[in-house]
Amino acid sequence: MASLELKELRPGLVVAKQVKDLHGVLLIQEGTVLTEKNVLLLKSWGVDRVWVQEDPDEEKITEKNPSGENAEIVEREVHQKFLDVLDDPVMVEIMRVAKIQLERRLYRKKTIKE
């Protein structure tokens, strides 16, 4: 089980604990599979965190680099691709997420080979 910020929620995650508004009114029941509509509902009610069930198939990787050499390669390649848009905060966030996804792929390939 993990507590995620609203910005981290995505459709398909399963709610692990009931979600209530500030007055204790139930918004989403435990076990509900989140949809885009659910996330918008939570935002409109001022909910900032939701407990979700962790995906057992997804490896736990922190946002920090999984290994030095691979992390440097990923950092260099991603930075080069986003070089022209680093003044845009949205693009910087997309770059950050792209870096995490590439690190995950490299980590998965490495663990499969071992």
C-alpha positions in Angstrom: 0.0 0.0 0.0 1.3 3.5 -0.9 0.1 7.0 -0.2 0.3 9.0 -3.4 -0.2 12.7 -4.0 -3.0 13.6 -6.4 -0.6 14.5 -9.2 0.8 10.9 -8.9 -2.5 9.2 -9.4 -3.3 7.6 -12.7 -6.2 5.6 -14.1 -6.0 1.9 -13.3 -4.7 2.3 -9.7 -6.8 0.6 -7.0 -7.9 2.6 -4.0 -6.6 0.9 -0.8 -8.5 3.0 1.8 -11.7 4.9 1.6 -11.3 8.5 0.4 -13.3 11.1 2.3 -13.6 14.8 2.0 -12.8 17.3 4.8 -16.2 16.7 6.4 -15.9 12.9 6.4 -18.2 12.3 3.4 -17.2 9.2 1.5 -16.0 10.1 -2.0 -14.5 6.8 -3.2 -14.8 3.4 -1.7 -11.9 1.1 -1.0 -11.2 -1.3 -3.9 -12.3 1.2 -6.6 -10.2 1.2 -9.7 -9.4 4.9 -10.4 -10.5 6.5 -13.6 -9.7 10.0 -15.0 -13.1 11.1 -13.7 -12.3 9.9 -10.2 -9.1 11.9 -10.1 -10.9 15.0 -11.3 -13.5 14.5 -8.6 -10.8 14.2 -5.9 -9.2 17.4 -7.1 -12.5 19.3 -7.0 -13.0 18.2 -3.4 -9.6 19.2 -2.3 -8.2 15.7 -1.7 -4.4 15.8 -1.8 -3.4 12.2 -1.0 -4.9 8.8 -1.7 -3.9 5.3 -0.4 -3.6 2.9 -3.3 -2.6 -0.7 -3.6 0.8 -1.3 -5.0 1.2 -3.1 -8.3 3.0 -6.4 -7.4 4.4 -6.5 -11.0 6.0 -3.1 -10.9 9.5 -3.1 -9.5 10.1 -0.6 -6.7 12.6 1.9 -8.0 13.1 5.2 -6.4 13.5 8.3 -8.4 17.1 8.2 -7.6 19.4 6.6 -10.1 19.4 2.8 -10.0 23.0 2.5 -11.1 25.7 5.0 -11.7 26.7 4.1 -15.3 23.2 3.6 -16.6 22.0 6.8 -14.8 24.7 8.9 -16.5 23.7 7.6 -19.9 20.0 8.2 -19.3 20.7 11.7 -17.9 22.9 12.6 -20.9 20.4 11.3 -23.5 17.3 12.8 -22.0 19.0 16.1 -21.4 20.1 16.3 -25.0 16.6 15.6 -26.3 15.0 18.3 -24.1 17.8 20.9 -24.4 15.6 23.3 -26.4 12.7 23.3 -23.9 14.4 23.4 -20.5 12.9 26.9 -19.8 9.3 25.4 -19.9 8.4 23.9 -16.5 5.9 21.4 -18.1 8.6 20.1 -20.4 11.1 19.8 -17.4 8.5 17.6 -15.6 8.0 15.5 -18.8 11.8 15.1 -19.0 11.9 14.0 -15.3 9.3 11.4 -15.9 10.9 10.2 -19.1 14.2 9.8 -17.2 12.5 7.7 -14.5 10.8 5.5 -17.2 14.1 4.9 -19.1 15.9 4.0 -15.8 13.1 1.5 -15.1 13.5 -0.1 -18.5 17.3 -0.3 -18.1 16.8 -1.8 -14.6 14.3 -4.4 -15.9 16.6 -5.4 -18.7 19.5 -5.8 -16.3 17.5 -7.9 -13.8 16.2 -10.1 -16.6 19.7 -10.8 -17.9 20.9 -11.8 -14.4 
